[in-house]
Amino acid sequence: MLTRLFPKAAAPQLRPLRWLLVLLVLLGAARPAAYALQGATGVHDPSNIVKEGNKYWVFGTGDGIATMYSTDLVNWQVGSRTVFSKVAFPAWIKTKVPGFEGTFWAPDCIYMNGKYYLYYSCSTFGSSVSAIGLATNVTLDPASPNYKWEDQGEVISTNAGSNVNAIDPSLFKDSDGRVWFSYGSYWSGLRVLELDATTGKPLNGPATTQSSVVNGDPEAAFLTKHGNFYYMFFNRGACCRGVNSSYYIMVGRSTSPTGPFLDQNGVDLNKGGGTLVLNVDGRYVGPGHAGLFEENGATYFSHHYYDGEDNGAPKLGLAKLTWSPANWPVVTRDWLPAGRYTITSQSSDLVWDAWGCTGVSGQAVAQGTPAGLTCQQWDFTALGTGDYKITNALGGLAVTVAGCSPNNGALLQLGTYSFSTCKQFHVDRANDGSYVFASLNGNRVVSVPAASTTAGTQLSLADYAGTAAQRWAVAAPGTSTATKAGQKLTGVSIYPVPASRTGFTLELPELRAASAVTVEVFNLQGQAVVRQTLERPQVRQQVAATLVPGLYLVRVQQGVRQFTQSITVL
C-alpha cells in the first residue's frame, strides 16, 4: 500500500507536491509498452478480478477509484468512468478522515446478492486515521442504464489511538456462504472478521478489536481456500519506490479463516513466519496485492509489480498458480512448461510450420496443414518470467523476427539463437485457454496476416487486437488441438465467477433467437446435473439450477456448434 512509500517516521514530513508527483508516477502517464500483457496495464493495488458478461474488471488505487477491464485477460483498457470523483465523494469520509483528498486506496470487489460490493480505503500517508467504506452496484458496465454506484457508508474505521489501521480490504466468500473480511497494514498487523452476507457490514457490529493474524510489518491481505485449508497471502517489505521497492508476497495457511496461520515450516505468521510466493524476478520488481481468479482450468494470480525496464512504473501482472502435492501454492510467470509442442491457429486450425521442411537459416515460419511433420514441432525453452526461446525440432534453429524489426508486418523466420530480444517471446494465457506470443523486441504479437486461411502464409508481427488469428493452441505432438472454426460457438460468456448455487447467467451475443440452444452442466463424474433447452434464447439468459459447491463443466450447444467452460460453485 501507499503507506509504505517511505518509512513510517518519514512519511508525515513529505510535502504535498512531492506526494502529488509520486501519485502521478503510480497512476501513470504514457509509458512504453510492457512485455507482459497488452494495452493499458498501469495499476497499483489491484483488486481481485471480477467478471461480468464478457468483461473482466479490476479496481485499483486512484482518484475516485480507478477501473480497468479486459475481454480476454490479455488486453486491458482503462474504464470510462471512475467509481467516485476526486472532488465529489461520500460526505461521511471527511468526518472520519479529515485530511482525505479523493485518492482511494486498494479497493476490492465481490459479487453477492445480485450486485457488486466494492470496498475501498480512505486514509492519509503515515497515519492510522483511516476508514473502509462500501459501495454497491447492480452492474459494472458504465454503458448500462442501471449503472450507479450507491454508497453504503462506513464498514470500519480507525483513529490515532487505534491498535490497527483500517485499509487494504479483502473479501472471501466461503463454501458455506459465510463472508470473511481481511484488512490492516504494517500498523499493528492484519485482522479477519466476519461480515453479514446480506448487508456486507460486520456481522456483530463495528469492531476493531480482533487479534492480529499476521504481524511483522505486513500489508495487502488476501484470504482464500483450497481443499481443507484457508490461505492468507500478504506482503512484507517496502512498496511504492519503483525499482527500489522491496515488496514481496508470502503465504501461510490454517484450518480456520481466522487463523492461526502457519507457514510451510510451521511458524506462526504472527511470529515472523511466512512462505515466499513471489519476489523480485528480472524486470518484475516488488510484486504486491495478491488475488486469485479461476476459469477454464487455470488459476490466474493477479498482482502489481514495478517494471524495472520502464522506470519502475507499476503494472498489472497475471501469473500462473498451481498447488504442490502438499497443497502449497506455487506461482510462476511461465504458463507453459519446457517441452516440444505443436502450435495451432485458433482461426484456421493450421499449424506453425518451418515452410519447406529443410530447417535451414532464413526459412519462413508459416502456417501449414497439420501432417505430424518434424518441421511442424517446436521446442520451448523457458528463459524465466514468462519468456521463451522457441526452436524448430528439425535443425534446432530459433524463431526469429527478420531483421530484428519491431514493426507491424515484420516476418518470422528461422535463425541461429542468440540472446537477442528478437529471438525471444513472452507467452500470456488468454481467457479461452489459448496463448498469445509477444516479441520481446517491441511487444507486437505473432499473427496470421489478414487472418489468412491459406497454407504457406508467413507469420508476422502485428499490434494486438484480440483476434483468433493472434491466438494459438499449444499441445504435445500427436495431441489434437483442432476444433473446426465452423463448430466453435463463439461469444459465449458465463458469470458470475465463481458461480452461484442457484445458477448462473449466460451471455449469448452471437446466437439467433430463432435457433434453440441446449445448456448442460456436468459434475466431476460426468453426470449431467442440469439440462435445459432454450427455444428462443435471449442475449442475456438466466440458467436456474440447484448446485452444490464444487467443480462443473458447462456445455452450450446450438446445432453442431458448441462451447464448453469449467465453473466453480461456492
C-alpha positions in Angstrom: 0.0 0.0 0.0 1.0 3.6 -0.4 1.6 4.0 3.3 4.9 2.1 2.8 6.3 4.6 0.3 8.7 5.8 2.9 9.4 4.6 6.5 6.6 5.5 9.0 8.7 8.2 10.7 9.5 9.9 7.4 6.1 9.9 5.8 4.4 12.9 7.5 7.4 15.1 6.7 6.9 14.9 2.9 5.4 18.0 1.2 2.1 17.7 -0.7 3.7 18.5 -4.0 6.1 15.6 -3.6 3.2 13.2 -2.8 1.4 14.5 -6.0 4.4 13.7 -8.1 4.6 10.2 -6.6 1.0 9.6 -7.3 1.4 10.8 -10.9 4.1 8.2 -11.3 2.0 5.5 -9.7 -1.2 6.2 -11.6 0.7 6.8 -14.6 1.3 9.0 -17.6 2.1 7.5 -21.0 4.8 4.8 -20.9 6.4 2.4 -23.3 4.6 -0.9 -23.8 5.2 -3.7 -21.3 6.3 -7.1 -22.5 3.7 -8.8 -20.4 0.0 -8.4 -21.2 -1.2 -5.7 -23.7 -2.9 -2.3 -23.6 -3.2 -0.1 -20.5 -1.7 -2.2 -17.8 -0.8 0.6 -15.3 -2.4 -0.1 -11.9 -1.5 -0.1 -8.3 -3.0 -2.3 -5.5 -5.3 -4.2 -8.0 -8.5 -5.8 -6.6 -9.3 -9.4 -7.2 -10.5 -9.9 -10.8 -14.3 -9.8 -11.1 -16.2 -10.9 -14.3 -19.5 -9.6 -15.6 -20.7 -10.7 -19.0 -17.7 -10.9 -21.4 -15.6 -8.4 -19.4 -13.1 -8.8 -16.6 -12.8 -5.9 -14.2 -10.0 -4.7 -11.8 -10.3 -1.8 -9.4 -7.2 0.0 -8.2 -5.7 2.8 -6.2 -6.5 6.2 -7.8 -8.6 9.4 -7.8 -12.2 8.3 -7.3 -11.2 4.6 -7.5 -9.5 3.6 -10.8 -11.1 0.9 -13.0 -9.7 -1.2 -15.9 -11.2 -4.0 -17.9 -10.4 -6.7 -20.4 -12.4 -9.1 -22.6 -9.6 -11.8 -22.8 -7.3 -11.3 -19.8 -4.6 -10.2 -22.1 -5.5 -6.7 -23.4 -6.5 -4.2 -20.7 -8.2 -0.8 -21.1 -8.9 2.0 -18.6 -12.5 2.1 -17.6 -14.5 5.0 -19.0 -15.7 6.1 -15.5 -14.3 6.1 -12.0 -16.4 5.0 -9.1 -16.4 8.4 -7.4 -14.8 11.7 -8.3 -11.7 13.1 -6.7 -13.8 16.1 -5.6 -17.2 14.5 -5.2 -17.3 11.5 -2.8 -19.4 10.5 0.2 -19.5 13.2 2.8 -19.0 10.8 5.8 -15.4 10.2 4.7 -14.3 13.7 5.6 -15.7 13.2 9.0 -13.7 10.1 9.6 -10.6 11.1 7.7 -10.3 14.9 7.8 -7.3 15.1 5.5 -8.7 12.8 2.8 -8.4 14.3 -0.7 -10.2 11.9 -3.0 -7.4 9.4 -3.8 -8.8 6.0 -2.7 -6.5 3.1 -1.9 -6.6 -0.7 -2.5 -10.2 -1.5 -3.3 -11.7 -5.0 -3.5 -14.9 -6.2 -5.1 -17.2 -9.2 -4.6 -20.4 -10.3 -6.3 -23.3 -11.4 -4.0 -27.0 -11.0 -3.6 -27.3 -10.0 -7.2 -25.0 -7.0 -7.1 -21.4 -6.0 -6.7 -20.0 -4.9 -3.4 -17.0 -2.6 -3.7 -14.9 -1.9 -0.6 -12.4 1.0 -0.6 -9.8 2.6 1.7 -9.7 6.2 2.8 -6.6 7.4 4.6 -3.7 9.8 4.7 0.0 8.9 4.5 1.7 7.8 7.6 -1.5 7.8 9.7 -3.8 5.3 11.2 -6.7 7.7 10.9 -8.4 5.6 8.3 -11.8 4.2 7.1 -13.0 1.5 4.8 -16.3 2.1 3.0 -18.7 0.2 0.8 -20.4 1.0 -2.4 -22.8 -1.3 -4.4 -23.9 -1.5 -8.0 -26.1 -4.0 -9.9 -23.7 -3.8 -12.9 -20.1 -2.9 -13.7 -20.9 -1.8 -17.3 -20.8 2.0 -17.4 -22.9 2.0 -20.6 -25.8 0.3 -18.8 -28.8 2.5 -17.8 -28.7 0.7 -14.5 -25.1 1.6 -13.8 -25.0 3.6 -10.5 -22.7 3.2 -7.5 -24.6 3.6 -4.3 -22.5 4.3 -1.2 -23.4 2.2 1.8 -21.3 4.1 4.2 -18.6 3.0 6.7 -17.6 -0.6 7.2 -14.9 0.0 9.7 -12.8 3.0 10.8 -9.7 3.6 13.0 -8.3 6.7 14.7 -4.9 7.9 16.0 -5.4 5.7 19.1 -6.4 2.5 17.3 -4.3 -0.6 17.5 -5.0 -1.4 13.8 -5.2 0.5 10.6 -8.5 0.3 8.5 -7.0 0.0 5.0 -6.5 -2.8 2.4 -9.9 -4.5 2.5 -10.1 -8.1 1.0 -13.2 -10.2 0.7 -13.7 -14.0 0.7 -17.0 -15.9 0.5 -16.7 -19.4 1.9 -18.4 -22.5 0.5 -20.8 -22.4 3.5 -21.9 -18.9 2.4 -20.1 -17.0 5.2 -18.2 -13.9 4.2 -14.8 -13.0 5.6 -13.2 -9.6 5.6 -9.4 -9.1 5.9 -7.8 -5.7 6.5 -5.0 -3.9 8.2 -1.4 -2.9 7.5 2.1 -2.7 8.9 0.4 -0.6 11.6 -0.1 -3.5 14.1 -0.8 -6.2 11.6 -3.7 -7.8 9.7 -7.1 -8.8 11.0 -10.0 -11.0 9.9 -13.7 -10.5 10.8 -17.0 -12.0 9.5 -19.4 -9.9 7.5 -23.2 -10.1 7.3 -23.7 -11.9 4.0 -26.6 -9.6 3.2 -25.5 -6.1 4.3 -21.8 -6.6 3.7 -21.1 -4.9 7.1 -19.5 -6.5 10.2 -21.7 -9.3 11.4 -21.6 -8.3 15.1 -21.5 -4.5 14.6 -18.5 -2.2 14.2 -15.3 -3.6 15.8 -11.6 -3.2 15.5 -10.6 -5.4 18.5 -9.8 -8.6 16.6 -6.4 -10.2 17.3 -3.9 -9.9 14.5 -3.4 -13.0 12.3 -0.2 -11.6 10.7 2.4 -9.4 12.2 5.9 -8.2 11.3 5.0 -5.2 9.1 2.5 -6.9 6.8 0.2 -5.4 4.2 -2.2 -6.4 1.4 -4.1 -9.3 3.0 -5.8 -11.8 0.7 -7.7 -14.8 2.1 -8.8 -17.8 0.0 -9.5 -21.5 0.5 -8.1 -24.6 -1.2 -9.1 -28.1 -0.1 -9.3 -28.1 3.7 -7.1 -25.1 4.3 -7.5 -21.3 4.3 -4.6 -19.4 2.9 -3.6 -15.9 3.9 -1.5 -14.2 1.2 0.2 -10.9 2.3 3.1 -8.6 1.6 6.2 -7.6 3.5 8.9 -5.1 2.6 8.5 -1.6 1.3 6.3 -0.8 -1.7 5.9 2.2 -3.9 9.5 3.0 -4.5 9.6 1.9 -8.1 12.7 -0.1 -8.9 13.8 0.4 -5.3 10.7 -1.3 -3.9 11.4 -4.4 -1.7 7.8 -5.7 -1.6 7.4 -9.5 -1.7 4.4 -11.8 -1.3 4.2 -14.5 1.3 1.6 -17.0 2.5 0.5 -19.1 5.5 -2.4 -21.4 6.0 -4.9 -22.5 8.7 -7.8 -24.8 9.1 -9.9 -21.8 10.2 -10.5 -18.5 8.3 -9.5 -16.6 11.5 -6.2 -18.5 12.0 -3.7 -19.2 13.4 -1.9 -19.2 10.1 1.3 -21.1 9.9 4.0 -21.2 7.1 5.4 -24.3 5.5 7.8 -24.8 8.4 5.1 -24.5 11.0 6.0 -20.9 12.1 3.1 -18.7 13.0 2.6 -15.6 10.8 2.3 -13.6 14.0 5.8 -14.6 14.9 7.7 -13.8 11.7 6.5 -16.8 9.7 5.7 -16.8 6.0 6.4 -18.9 3.0 7.6 -16.9 0.0 5.3 -16.9 -3.0 6.6 -14.2 -5.3 9.6 -11.8 -5.1 11.7 -9.7 -7.5 12.5 -11.5 -10.7 14.2 -9.8 -13.5 12.1 -6.8 -14.6 9.3 -7.7 -12.2 10.2 -5.7 -9.0 8.3 -5.5 -5.8 5.2 -7.7 -6.5 2.2 -6.9 -4.3 -1.5 -7.2 -3.6 -2.3 -10.8 -4.5 -5.6 -12.0 -5.9 -6.8 -15.3 -7.5 -9.2 -15.8 -10.4 -10.1 -19.3 -11.7 -11.6 -20.0 -15.1 -11.3 -22.6 -17.8 -8.9 -24.9 -15.9 -6.4 -22.1 -14.9 -5.8 -20.1 -11.8 -4.6 -16.5 -12.5 -2.5 -14.9 -9.8 -3.1 -11.2 -10.1 -0.8 -8.6 -8.6 1.0 -5.4 -9.3 4.7 -5.1 -9.9 7.2 -2.2 -10.7 8.6 -2.6 -14.2 12.4 -2.5 -13.9 12.7 -1.9 -17.7 10.2 1.0 -17.6 11.4 3.3 -14.9 9.7 1.4 -12.2 6.1 2.1 -13.5 3.5 0.0 -11.6 1.7 -2.5 -13.8 -0.7 -5.4 -13.6 0.8 -8.9 -13.6 -1.1 -12.2 -14.2 0.9 -15.2 -13.2 0.0 -18.9 -13.1 -0.8 -20.5 -9.8 -0.7 -24.3 -9.2 -0.7 -26.4 -6.0 2.1 -28.6 -4.8 1.4 -32.2 -3.6 1.5 -30.8 -0.1 -1.1 -28.2 -1.0 1.1 -25.1 -1.0 0.7 -22.5 -3.7 3.3 -22.4 -6.5 3.4 -19.2 -8.6 5.2 -18.8 -11.9 5.1 -16.4 -14.9 5.9 -19.4 -17.1 2.5 -20.5 -18.5 4.0 -23.4 -20.5 6.4 -26.0 -19.2 9.5 -26.5 -21.3 8.9 -29.2 -23.9 8.0 -30.0 -27.5 4.7 -28.7 -28.9 2.6 -28.1 -32.0 1.1 -24.7 -32.3 -2.3 -24.4 -33.9 -4.1 -21.2 -35.1 -7.4 -20.5 -33.5 -8.7 -19.1 -36.8 -7.9 -21.8 -39.3 -6.6 -25.0 -37.5 -3.3 -24.6 -39.5 -0.1 -25.1 -37.5 3.3 -23.4 -37.3 5.5 -24.8 -40.0 9.1 -24.3 -41.0 8.0 -23.9 -44.6 9.9 -26.2 -46.9 10.9 -28.5 -44.1 14.7 -28.1 -44.5 15.3 -26.4 -41.2 17.9 -24.0 -42.7 18.5 -20.5 -41.6 16.2 -17.9 -43.2 13.4 -20.4 -43.8 10.0 -18.8 -43.3 7.9 -19.7 -40.2 4.5 -20.1 -41.9 1.2 -21.8 -41.3 0.8 -25.3 -42.7 -1.7 -28.1 -42.9 -1.1 -30.5 -39.9 0.8 -33.6 -41.1 2.8 -34.6 -38.0 6.0 -33.4 -39.6 9.1 -32.8 -37.5 9.3 -29.3 -39.0 5.8 -28.6 -37.5 7.1 -29.3 -34.0 8.6 -26.7 -31.8 10.8 -26.9 -28.6 10.1 -24.3 -25.9 12.8 -23.4 -23.5 11.8 -21.3 -20.6 14.0 -18.3 -20.0 12.2 -17.2 -16.8 9.5 -14.6 -16.1 7.3 -16.0 -18.9 9.8 -15.5 -21.7 10.8 -18.3 -24.1 13.2 -19.4 -26.8 11.3 -21.3 -29.5 13.3 -23.6 -31.8 12.2 -25.9 -34.6 12.5 -29.6 -34.0 14.1 -30.0 -37.4 17.6 -28.4 -37.2 17.2 -26.6 -33.9 17.1 -23.1 -35.3 15.2 -20.4 -33.4 12.1 -18.4 -34.3 13.5 -15.0 -35.2 11.9 -11.7 -36.3 13.5 -10.9 -39.7 15.9 -8.0 -39.4 15.2 -7.8 -35.7 12.4 -5.4 -36.7 9.8 -4.3 -34.1 7.5 -3.0 -36.8 4.0 -4.1 -37.8 4.3 -6.7 -40.5 7.8 -7.9 -39.6 8.1 -11.5 -40.7 9.1 -14.6 -38.7 11.9 -16.9 -40.0 14.4 -19.4 -38.6 17.8 -18.2 -37.4 20.7 -19.1 -35.1 19.7 -18.4 -31.5 21.3 -15.6 -29.6 20.2 -13.6 -26.5 18.6 -11.0 -28.8 15.1 -9.9 -27.9 14.0 -10.5 -31.5 14.6 -14.2 -30.8 12.6 -14.3 -27.6 8.9 -14.3 -27.0 6.7 -13.6 -23.9 3.7 -16.0 -23.6 0.4 -15.0 -22.0 -2.7 -17.2 -21.5 -6.0 -15.8 -22.8 -9.3 -16.5 -21.1 -10.3 -19.3 -23.5 -7.1 -21.3 -22.8 -5.3 -20.1 -26.0 -1.9 -18.4 -25.9 -0.5 -15.1 -27.2 3.1 -14.8 -28.2 4.6 -11.3 -27.9 8.0 -10.5 -29.3 10.3 -9.0 -26.7 11.6 -6.7 -29.4 8.6 -4.2 -29.2 5.8 -6.2 -27.8 3.9 -6.8 -31.0 2.3 -10.3 -31.2 2.7 -13.2 -33.6 -0.2 -13.1 -36.1 -1.5 -14.6 -39.3 -1.5 -11.7 -41.8 -5.1 -10.7 -42.8 -6.3 -13.7 -40.9 -5.4 -15.8 -44.0 -6.5 -19.4 -44.1 -4.0 -20.3 -46.8 -1.3 -22.8 -46.1 2.2 -21.2 -46.6 1.2 -17.8 -45.3 4.3 -16.5 -43.4 3.6 -15.4 -39.9 4.3 -11.8 -38.9 4.1 -9.3 -36.0 1.1 -7.0 -35.5 -0.5 -4.9 -32.8 -2.7 -7.0 -30.6 -6.4 -6.8 -31.5 -7.5 -10.0 -29.7 -8.5 -11.8 -32.9 -8.4 -15.6 -33.4 -5.5 -15.0 -35.8 -3.4 -13.9 -32.9 -4.2 -16.7 -30.5 -2.7 -20.2 -30.6 -3.5 -23.6 -29.1 -0.4 -25.4 -27.8 -0.3 -29.2 -27.3 2.2 -32.0 -27.3 2.8 -33.5 -30.8 0.1 -36.0 -31.7 -2.4 -34.3 -29.4 -5.2 -32.7 -31.5 -5.9 -29.1 -30.6 -8.1 -28.6 -33.7 -11.7 -27.6 -33.4 -13.1 -26.6 -36.8 -13.9 -22.9 -36.8 -17.4 -23.7 -38.0 -18.0 -25.8 -35.0 -17.0 -23.3 -32.4 -19.8 -21.4 -30.6 -18.2 -18.0 -30.1 -19.0 -15.0 -28.0 -20.5 -17.1 -25.1 -19.7 -15.9 -21.5 -20.7 -17.3 -18.1 -20.9 -15.3 -14.9 -20.6 -14.6 -12.0 -17.2 -16.3 -11.4 -17.4 -18.3 -9.1 -21.0 -19.3 -10.0 -23.9 -19.2 -7.5 -25.5 -22.3 -6.1 -28.8 -21.2 -7.7 -27.4 -21.0 -11.2 -25.6 -18.5 -13.5 -26.1 -16.1 -16.4 -25.2 -16.8 -20.0 -24.2 -14.1 -22.4 -25.2 -15.2 -25.9 -24.5 -12.2 -28.1 -23.9 -14.1 -31.3 -26.8 -16.5 -31.2 -30.0 -16.0 -33.2 -33.2 -16.2 -31.1 -34.8 -18.4 -33.8 -32.3 -21.2 -33.2 -32.7 -23.3 -30.0 -29.7 -23.7 -27.6 -29.1 -26.6 -25.2 -27.3 -25.9 -21.9 -25.9 -28.9 -19.9 -24.0 -28.9 -16.7 -21.8 -31.9 -15.8 -20.3 -32.9 -12.4 -16.8 -34.4 -12.0 -18.3 -37.9 -12.5 -19.5 -36.8 -16.0 -23.2 -36.9 -14.9 -25.5 -34.3 -16.4 -27.0 -32.5 -13.4 -28.6 -29.8 -15.5 -30.0 -30.0 -19.0 -32.1 -27.2 -20.4 -33.3 -26.3 -23.9 -33.7 -22.6 -24.6 -36.1 -22.4 -27.6 -35.7 -18.7 -28.1 -32.6 -17.7 -26.2 -32.1 -14.1 -25.2 -28.8 -12.2 -25.4 -28.6 -12.5 -21.6 -30.1 -15.8 -20.4 -30.5 -16.9 -16.8 -29.9 -20.6 -16.1 -31.6 -21.7 -12.9 -30.1 -24.7 -11.2 -29.5 -26.2 -7.8 -25.8 -26.8 -7.5 -23.7 -28.0 -4.5 -20.3 -26.5 -4.1 -17.7 -28.0 -6.4 -16.3 -28.0 -10.0 -18.6 -28.5 -13.0 -18.3 -28.4 -16.8 -20.9 -26.3 -18.7 -21.7 -27.2 -22.4 -23.7 -24.8 -24.6 -24.7 -26.3 -27.9 -26.5 -24.8 -30.9 -26.7 -27.3 -33.8 -23.2 -28.7 -34.5 -21.6 -25.7 -32.8 -20.7 -25.9 -29.1 -18.9 -24.0 -26.3 -17.6 -25.6 -23.0 -16.3 -24.0 -19.9 -15.5 -25.2 -16.4 -17.1 -23.4 -13.5 -16.6 -23.4 -9.7 -19.6 -23.1 -7.4 -19.1 -21.9 -3.9 
